[in-house]
Amino acid sequence: MAVVQIQMRKTSPAKGCALFNLGFRPFFLGAGIFAILSIVWWVLVYSGHGFVQIQSITNAQWHAHEMLYGYGLAVVAGFLLTAVRNWTGVPTPHGKPLMGLFALWVSARLLFLFGTSLMLWAAIADLLFGLMLIIAISMPIFRAKQWPQLAVIVKVAMLWVGNIVFYLGYYQILQDGMLYAINGAVLLLIGLILMIGRRVIPFFIERGVSQPFKIQHYQWLDTGILVAFLALFINEIFYRHAELTPYFAIALFMMNGYRLSRWHVWGIWRVPLLWSLYLSAWMINLGFLLYGLHNLYAIPLILVLHLFTIGGIGLMSLAMMARVALGHTGRDIRVSSVWLIPTFIAVMLSLLLRVFAPIFAMQLYPSWIIASALCWIMAFAIFLWLYAPILYKPRVDGSPG
């Protein structure tokens, strides 16, 4: 009888709020809320119905910073605080330490949301959050002596340095600091997606399709993609030799495209949590192609960057949050809500309206931006409706986390 009671306690769902049990919970919820608030505020400012007090930076730079270093880094934090614990078996911040880390991120977002009048305090909170995040993911990796994971730490540290560069640019200590920080963050987040996606997307596909499917990996291909990406990043951020960009970018497109073709199986198109990840990976790859061709064919760089940010970072992060939240709350990842389909479609519509529609009808550019923003807001509103209860409630199987 005692054994039965113990088993029941282990499997019965716990009650109460579990928001700070594990890193993905507050940061995915916060990222979803901020994805809506930030874009709503941006649309109001862009359309002239709102005003934000900004000095030394443009409205576009303010918007870009918050989507990259605000939304983007929140998703990275939630994913890595959860993944590093799984990789190493060493706990990452939870409870009050996690609450404090999340509070730093929220403080920076609130201070920056209303412009630059409190920039010093926003910068302190923002940079302290980034530093604490680096420490939080580094300590388990060092304790477990998982040295290959240092590549993850390096990329997060480079994002933190990029944020420093942004603030140095704001205070006119570093010329063009904001430009370096924004372009660098786009490429760093894409690089982080390439690295982590190489680990998890094939695994998800193999486990998620109904038919037996095994992906064969090639070390030469993975190494070639890494070298080409590093060459592109170093050239774009430090040297800016425009004549080299097409070679690096198109080489990336060809090698990464071949790798993605090896990951394809028709069964993914029956599983929204798979086709969204795969489609996003292809949007990143298409971004490499357009990045290489934008000077040759006069494609505005702003459109290429939004192909990376909406189709790559946006769709990939949304799909990853949806999948991770299900798996780490004890739910069956093979049984997802049908409402995820319109969520992912809304992001793709946002991409089409923001990137491709202007190419064919640039005279309607302001309207395309607003329509794209509305689709983005709709996608994240559905995500929050579906996932807010999942993120703050305890695991359904009663396990910790």
C-alpha positions, 0 to 999 in steps of 0.5 A: 500500500505504501508503494502505491501511495509513493507511486501516486505522489510521483505521478500526480500533477502538482498544483500551484505556480511553477514559473521559476522551476526551470529557465524556459518557463519565465523567459519563453513567457516573457519573450512571447509577451514582449514580442507583442508589446514591442511590436505594438509600440513600434507600429504606433511609433512608425505610424505616427500614433505614438511617440518615444523619446529617443536621442542619439539613435534612430527609431529603427535602431531602438526597434532592432535592439529590442527585438534582437537583444530583448526578444532574441536573447530571452529565447536564447536564455530560456533555451540554454538554461534548460538545455545546459542542465540536460547536457551536463546533469548540473542544475541551472538557476531556479527559484529565487536566482532565476527570478532575479535573472528574469527581473534584470531582463524585464527591467531592461526591457521596461526602461528601454521601452520608453526611449533613452531617457533612462538609458544608463539604468537600462544599460546597467540592467541589460548588461548585468543580465547578459553577464549573469546569463553567461555565468549561469550557463558556464558554471554547469559546463565547466563543472561537467568538463564538457569542453565542446559546449564552450562554443555556445558560451563563446557565442552568447559572450559575443552577443553580450559584447555586441550589446556593449558595443551598442551602448558605446555607440549610443554614448558616442564612444565608438563610432557606428557602434549601433550599426555594428551591434545590430548587424552583428547580433543578426549574424550571431543569432543565425550562427547560434541557430545553425549550431544548435539546429544542427544538434537538435533538428535532425534528432527531432525529425528522426523521433517525430516522423512516423516512418523509420528515418536516419539522417547521415551526417558528414563532418566535412559538410559541418566543418565547411559550413562553420568555416564559411559562416565565420568568414562571412561574419568576420568580413561583414563585421570587421573588414567589409569587403563587399566583393567577398560577400557573394562568395561566402554567402552563396557558398553557405547557401549551397552547403547548408542547402545540401545539408538541409536536403539530407534532413528532409523526409515527407513525414515532417509535413504532417507534424507542425512542430517539425515543418515549422523548424525545417521551413525556418531553416530554409528561410535562413538559407534563402537569407544567405542567398539574398545576402550574397546577391543584394548588392548585385541586384540592388535588393535593399539590405533591410529586406534581407535582414528581415528575412533572417529575423522574421523567417529565421530567428522569429519562426525558429524561436517560436517553433522551438519554444512550442516544442521545448515547452511541451517536452519539458512539461511532461506532455506528448510532443506528438500531440500538439494543438491544431492552433499551432498551424495558424500560428506558424502560418501567421509568422510566414505571412508576416515574412511575406508581407515584410520582405517579398511584398515590398520587392514587387510594390515598394510604393506600399511599403508603409502598409506592408510593414503594418500588415506584417506587424499585425500578422506577427502580433496575431501569431504570438497572441495565439502562442500565449493563449496556448502556452501561458498555462503550460509555462506557469503550471507544474509538469503534468507528470508531477516531476520537478522542472 
